[in-house]
Amino acid sequence: MNGLLLFAGFIFLLWLGSSIFIPLLVATFLWYLINATATYYRKIFPREPRHRGTDITYNIISNILSIATYVGVIYLFATRVRPMFGELIPAIPEIQARLNSLWHYMYESFGLDINSIPLPSIEHIVSSVGSSLAKLATSMGMVIVYIIFMFVEQSTFHKKFAVLFPNRSQHRKMRFIMTSIDENMKKYLFMKTLVSAITGIISFAWMYMLDLQFAGVWAFVIFILSYIPTIGAIVGCGLPILFAMVIGAPLNTLVLITIGLVGLQILFGNIIEPKLTGTTLNLSTLAILINLVFWGLIWGVAGMFFSVPLLVATFIITAQFDSTRWIAILLSADGKIPDKNED
């Protein structure tokens, strides 16, 4: 009973402190992503004898290149994609009207009651998403401050860790856990971002070639929703396909858009991405879906966005203790879990 009360209290605390935890998660996500990209940039440098001065120089250059990369991505979004959203918003009432007409036609064709399933309001959905983005935008100052302090203090993490766990066996175990989380998270976030970006770019090229309106918007939506497992891919593909239906695109264009977008999701999401990430995500699909719903209920879309990284961390931590290894086994896809670091 006490355990149940503690769990309920923990959930309530997460929900109540969303305004604090979500910006911290966003900052941690970006910090990990920048570090992961910098790690891959360092791999392109020529191999030289390890000297402290050379390592520091390489670290500085790789971090600058990594930051410049994401500044460039933000600039590209602000100058190319954001204006497309500005063009889409005034067209929403017309899109809603066409969707209503299509909805009525489908119900009349199948002889169903038009009031049995209410049609979702696009304006309400856009308003809700816009409100969430506005809240995130207001907290960007806090996110930037978090990121700056993370970079300033990341060189002292090892020293603090040693003081925090002076016992040698505890230090080794906790060090193993943190290193596993760090390596797996960097690999997952970098590869996920890379694959999602490539998917978005190719999707844009395909939709642009087929002359679908707002191709940049749909490609950006596909990129962002790729971070949300299963549901993200369905919604990301479904929105441009539904839009093509609503505007009355020719049947051959609609078929080509559907085949192209679904094929890209299968190719990159189900074939290429697992090969790139390797054994990083040996997680049960059911566990991922339950975890997705859990964090979605607590933190909304932001919780769904971070659900997989949080599950990866939980999977690694629970595998390291005898009392919680059964949780890791349940979370795993095939019963294989990370090796436990023995004291």
N, C-alpha and C positions, 0 to 999 in steps of 0.2 A: 504493500500500500504506500509506504514511504517513497519507494522507488518510482511509483506511478505519479505521485504528487511532485516529486523532483523533476520528472520528465515534463509534466504539464507546465510547471513553473519555468523550465528551460525554454519550452516552446513559446510561452507567453513573453518571456524576456526577449527572444529573437524577434517576435512580431512587434513588440513595443519599441525595441531599439533599432528598427529598420533604417531610420534616418541616419544612424551612426554606422551600422554594420555594412549597409550597401555601398556608401562611398569608400569605406575601407576595403571592401572586396573589389570594387572597381580599380582602386589604386593598386592593390596587390596584383590584380590581373594584368594591368598595364606594366607594372614593374617587372613581373615575371616575363611578359612578352618582350619587353625591351632587352632584358638580360638574356633571354633565349636567343633572340635575333643576334645580339652581340656575340654570343658563343659561336654561332654559325659563321659570323663574319670573321672571327679569329681563325677559323679553320682554313680560310683562304690565304692567310699570311704565310710567307715562306718559313720553313722549319729552321730554327737557329738554336744554338746552345742556350739553355735556359739561364737568363740573367735577370736579376730583379728589375733593373732599369728597362730592359727589353719588354718584360711582362707588363710593367706599368704602362709603357708606351702603347703596347698592343691593346691593353684594356681600355685606355683612353680613346684610342682611334676607333676601336670596335663599338664602344658606347656612343661616340659621336655619330658614327655611321648609322647605328640602330635608331637613335633618336631622330636623325635627319630623315630616315626612311618613313617613320610614322608621321613626322611633320609634313612630309610630302603627300602622304595618304590623306591627311586631314585637309591640306590645301586643295588636293584634287576633289575631295568631297565638297568642300565649300564653294569651289568655282564651277564644278561640272554637274554634280548630282543634286545639290541643294536647290539650285534654280528649277530643276525638274519637279521637285516637290511643290515649289511655288506655283508651277503651272497645273499640277494635278489637283490641288485643293479647290480652285474655283470650278473645276469640272466635276466635282463629287456629286452635286445635286443632279446633274444630267445622268451620271453613271447610276445613281440610286434609282432614278426614274426608269431607266432602261432595264435595270435589274428587277424592278417591280413588274414591268411588262413581261419579262422572261419568266419570272416566278408565276405569274397568273397563267401564262400560256402553258407551262409545264403542268400545273395543277388541273387546268381544264382538259388537257390532253389525256391525263390519266384518271380523270373523273374524281379527284380528291377534294376534300373540304379545304378551301383556301385559308381558313382561320385555324386549322389544326396545328400547323407549324408556322409561327410568326417569322417574317423575314427580318434578318438582322439589319440594323440601321448603320450604314457605312459612316454617316456623319458622327454618330455616337461613338463608334469604334475609333475613328480618327481623333475625335476629341479626347477620348480616354488615353490613347497612345501619346497624343500631344501633351496632355497633362503630365504623364509619367516622364516624358522627355524634358519637360520644363522643370520638373522637380530635380531631375538628374543634372540639368544645366545649372541650376542654382547651387548645387553642391560641388560643381567642378572646381571651384576655388579650394574647397577642402580636399578634393581628390589630388589636385596639383601639389598642395602642401604635404600631403601624405607621401606622395611619390618622391618629392625632393628630400624629405627626411629619411626615407628608405634608402635612397642612393647615398646620402651623406653617412648614414650609420651602418651600411651593409658591410663595411670593412671591419667593424667592431663586433659583428654578430658572433664570430668564433670565440672571442675573448669573453663576452657575456655568457655564452653557452657554457664555457668551461667553469666559470664562477657559479653559474646556476646549478650545475650538476658536478660537484667536486668529487663525488664517489666515482671511482674509475669504471666499475661495471655499469652503473647507471649512465655515466657519460657516454660509454661506448654504445649502449642500446639506443639512447635518445639521439645520439649522433647518426647512427645507422638509419633510424626512422626519418629524421629530418633530411638526410642526404637522399634517401629513397624518394621522399615526397618531392624534394627539389628537382631531382633529375627527371622523374616521371612527369611532373607538372610542366617543366620547361619543354620537354619533348612533345607532350600532348598539345600545349597551347601553341607552340610554333607550328607544328605540322597541321593542326586544325585550322589555324589562321591561313597558312599557305594554301591548303587544299580548298578552303572556303573562298579565298580570294580568286584562285584559278577558276573555280566553278562559277563564281559570279561574273568574271571577265568573259568566259566562254559563253555563258548564258546571255550576257549583254550582246555579244557579237551575233549570236543566233537570232535573238529577238529583233535586233536592229536590222539584220539582213532580211527578216520576214516583215519588216516595216510595222512592228507593233509599237503603239504609242507608249511613251514613258518607259522605254526599255531600260534606261539608266536607273529609274526608281525600282523597277522589279528586280534588276540585277543586284542592287544594294540590299533590298529586302531578302533576297536569297542568301547573300553573303552573311548578313546578321543572323538570320534564323537558322543558319547551318550550325550555330553553336548550341541550339536547342535540339536534343536528340529526338529522332523519329517524327515528332509533331512538327518541328521546325522545317524539315524537308517537305512534309506534306503541305503545310501552309505556304511555304516559299514557292513551290511549284504550282499550287492551286490558285493563288491570287492572279498571276498573269494569265493562266488558262481561263479562269472565270472572267477576267476582264476582256479577253479575246472573244468569249461567248457573248458577253453583254453588249459589246460594240458591234456585234454582227459580223465578225471576221469570216471570210470564206472558209468553207469546210476544209479544204486542203491546207490552208494556213493554220487553222486550229489544230488539225491532226499533226502537222509538222512541229508546231510549238509544243504540243503535248509530248510527242515522241522525243524531241530534243531535250526538253527540260527533265523529264523523267529518266531518260537515258543517262544524262549527265549526273544526276543524283545517284543512280545505281552504280555507274562507273567510278565516280570519285568517292562517294560515301560508303559503298559496300565493298569495293575492290581495292582501289588505290590507297585510300586512307588507312585501312587496317594493316596493309603491308608496310606503310611508312612508319606507323606508330608501333608496329611489332606487338609485343606482349604488354604494352603500357596499359591497355584497357581490356583486361581479361575479366570483364564484368558481365553479369547476367542481364539480358535484355529486360526481363521482368523487374529486376532491381533498379535498373536505370529509369524505367517508366514510373515505378512507385516513388523513387527519389525525385523525379521530375514533378509529379503531382504534389508531393510533400512540400518542396521548396516553393512551388508555384502558389500554394495556398498561403504560405507564410509571407513571401516577399513579392508575389506577383510575377511579372515577366522577368524582372531582375533575378528572382530566385530560380526560375527555369533556365536562365542564361548561365548561371553559375552552378547548376545542379551536378553536372558531371565532374568538374574539378573538385567539388566538395565530396563527392562520392569516392573519387580516386584517393583523396587524403584519408577518408574513413576506412577504406579498404586496406591501405598500407598500415595504418596505425593498429587496427584491430587484429591484423595478422601477426603482430609482434608480441602479443601477450596471450598466455595460455587460457585465461578466463574469457577472452573475446575472439579467439581464433575461429570459433564456430560461426560468428557473425561474418567474418571474412569468407568462410567457405560458402555461406548462403549467398553472399554478394557476388561470388565468382561465377564465371560462365561454365567451368568444367570441374570445379572442386580443387583446382590447383591455385595455391596462394603463395605470396612471396615468402622466401625462407626467413625463419626467425633468427635474429642475431642472438647467439647464445652468450650468456654472461661469462 
